[in-house]
């Protein structure tokens, strides 16, 4: 897949719906994630991605869409939602896209 300079709404939505892993640069750090939830952050209304990080270390994190660079949609898919996934995350005011069980 081609590397995209900036992440787009449609790219993030597609990765969530197809359960595709994503690699991108965020604040000068490379991440590989399994995207689970995308929507508007309650405090700022900015689009944010809630994802399980597999690199550089495992765990849940949030990423502002406007700061995600060099997005690479990986061919590798992931399975079920990770433990701890909350489709009703209180930090997300308006849900745009989320993985379905």
Secondary structure by P-SEA (a helix, b strand, c coil): ccccccccaaaaaaaaaabbbbbbbcccbbbbbbcccbbbbccccccccbbbbcccccccccccccccccccccccccccccccccccccccccccccccc
